[in-house]
């Protein structure tokens, strides 16, 4: 892969990465309510999920999803249902972020693991992400050169750009904490973000293969 082709790929990938979606909403939510450690954990989980999705695409599972309406439906239901579940959890959350400083280190470790799992599952259960890799990566492959190294370069580039983007969103969202000093405002924030997650989940459940 030439430098010019990599630069083109990176530019188009970045535009896709920074567009609003579940991973960005999760980073914003964690940035406002839990802080940088939670954003780091969910972002790390998300990029590992992207690695999983990219690997699945490489081994042809993406093509199987394109060909099998049943398998696509199963994965779509898993992804949509998880977003709805996550949205309900956030909608019902009544805890404010101001109590985070009183948590023990073991509790923080458990919370970080939970955020990591959320980020991973959001990426790994999204059929649109798998089909995106299937459709997007081949456009930049040089068929006259070994494919696997090119695939690794594009995957790592996508992961790094995604992590930086999610951390940036989370950091910017952290500045909103001072506007949410009132616990009632925090609960409103939980309800709004929870509602958006539920809406994203319902939207994903309606997606058809030819819409990806």
N, C-alpha and C positions, 0 to 999 in steps of 0.2 A: 504494500500500500504506500503510495507516494505521500509526501507531506501535504501537498495541495488537496489530495483526496481526503486525507485524515482531517484537515482543517475544515473542509466542506461538511464532512460527516459530523464533526464536533459542533459546528454552528447549528446544523439542523437538529441534532440531538438536544442541544441546550434549549432551543426553542420549545421542543416537546417537553423537556424536563421541567421548565419553569412555568408551564401552563398549569392552572389549578387542577388538582386531583386529590384523591384520598390521602396519598403520602404527604403532600404539602399541608393539607388540612390537619393531619395528625401532628406534623411538626409545629404548626402554629398553635394548636391546642396545647401541646406539651410545653411549648415555649412560654405561653401565658400562665398556665396553671402549675407546672412542675419544675421548670427551669432547664438550664443547659444540659445537665446530666441525663435527663429524660429524653431531650431532643437528640443527644448523641446516641443513646441506646436505640431509639426508634429508627434513627437514620442508618445506623449500622445494620439493624435488622432488615431495613428496606433494601439496602444495596446488596446484602447477602441474598435476599429474595430475588433481586434482579439477576444475580449470578446464577441462581437456580433456574430462573426463567430462561436465561440465555442458553444455559446448558441443555435444558429441555428442548429448546428450539433447534440447537445444533444437532441433536440426536434424532430429529425428525418427528418429535411428538407434536410440534406445531402443525406440521403437514397433516398429521392424523386428525388433529382437532379441526382443521379446515375441511377434511373429508367426512368426518363423522359428526353428524348433528347431535347424536346421543351423548358422546363424550364432551362435546362443547357445552351442551346443556348442563351436564353434571358439574363441570368446572365453573360454569357461569352461576349456577345455583349456590355452589360453595362460596364463591367470591361475594356474590350479592348478599347472601345470608350472613356472612361474617361482617360485612359493612353495616348491615341492619342491627346485628347483635351489638357491635361496637357503638353504634349510634344510641341504642337504648341504654346501654351502660352509662354513656356520657350524659344522656338526657336526664337520667335518674341521679346522677352524681350531685351530692349536696355539700361536698367537702371543698373548702377554700384552699388556695395555695399558701396562705399565710401560716398554715399549720405544718408546712413541709419542714421547717427548720427544727421541729421538735421530734422528728422521726429518728430512730436508731439507725446505725449503719447497716444492720442486718435487714431492717425493713426497707431501707433505700436500695439495697442490693436486690431484694425480691421485686421491688417496684421497677428497677432498671431492667431486670429480666423480663418482666411483663411487658414493658414498653418495647423491648427488643423483639419479642414474639409478635406483638401487634404490627410492628413495621414489616417483619418478615412475611406474615400471613397476608397483609394487604398486597404485597408485591406478588407473592407466590400463587395466590388464588385468583388472580385477575386474568381471564382468558384474553382480554384485549392486549395485555402486555406481551403475552406469548406470541400472539399473531402479529403484533407490532414488530417484534424481533424477526419473525419469519419474513415479513414483507419488507422491512427496512434494511436489514444488514446486507442481503444479497445485492442491493443497488450499489454498494460501495466495494464489493469484492473484486479483486483482480483474479480472474479465473486462470490466468497464465502463471500465477504464483501460488505457493502453498496456502491453502485456505485457513487451516487451523491457527497459524500465527496472526493472521489478519483478524480472525474472529476474537482472539484473545485481546488484541490491541483495542478493538472496538468495544468489547465488553468492559474492559478496565476503564476506558475513557468514559463510557456511559456511567459506570459505577462512581467514578471520582466526581464527575460533574453533578451527579444526583446527590451525592453526600454533601458537597459544597453548597448546592442549592438548598437542600433541606436544612442544613445548619444555619444558612443565612436567613431563611424564613423564620426559623425558630428564634434566632437572636433578635431579629426585628420585632417579633411578636412579644418577646420578653419586655420590651419597652412599654407595652400596653398594661403591664402589671399596676403601674401607679394609677391608671384609670379604673382599676378594678379593686380598689381598696375596700369597698363595701362588699360583704359576703353575698348580698342580694344580687349585685352585678355579676359576681363570679358564677352564681347559679344560673343567671340569664345566659351567660356565655356558654355554660355547659349545655343548656337547652338548645341554644342556637346551633352550636357545633354538632350536637347529637342529632338534631333535625336534619342538618345537611348530610351527615353520614348516612342516615336512613334514606334520604332522597337519592344519594349516590348509589346505595345498595339497590333500591327499587329500579333506578335507571339501568343498572347493570343487568338486572334480571330481565329487562325488556330488550336487551341488545341481541341482534341477530348476527350471524357470521358475516353476512355481506355488508354489515354496517361497521366492521372493524377495519 
